[in-house]
């Protein structure tokens, strides 16, 4: 089968990895994330890509260019290219989400168990897709 098909809600709710790339296409990428209480993704700016976040469990905040947006399960947020942003778990349980980058950001197949592991890796999308 070409493409990706799965119960994204279940995959997201069962994910304990800080970052897990599920699928990489030429123009977008699907990534699961789990932020532990008090963790964040770290401030970042993607000059050339938009990013969508969908939250499945937990609670937190998304900061976009200084604005603080509270988020919880079932919320979605889009961060436009060029915006300074961060996602922070402000709750007491893991903040589990999936994110879609357009175009891709990470190497296909990337799995970072923890934020510190992800911070140590500086590999970005190299043009290789899942298929």
C-alpha positions, 0 to 999 in steps of 0.5 A: 500500500502506498501512503499511510493508514492507521488509527492515529488517535490510538497510536498517539495515545500509546506513544511514549517517545518524545519524537517518532516519525511515522511517515515522510512524504515529499511534501509533508511528514507525520510525527508522534510526540509525547512531552512529559510534565514540565517538558517542552519541545524548545523554542524553534522557528521553521522559516520554510514550513508550516506545522499542525499540532493535534493534542490527544492527551494532557494539557499544555500551552503553545506559544506562537510569537509571544501569544500563549494558547492553552491546549488540551485533548482534541485541540488543534493548532497551526503554526505558520512558517516563520513563527517563533513557537514552543509547546509546553506540557503544563499538566501532570500527565504526558502531553501526547500529540501528533504533528504534521510538517509541510514540508518534512523536518526530520529524517524518515524513521527518526525515533528519539526516546527523550528530549535530551536524545532529540536535542543531541541529534541535529539531523534534518530531512535529507530528501528520503521519503518513506516510500 
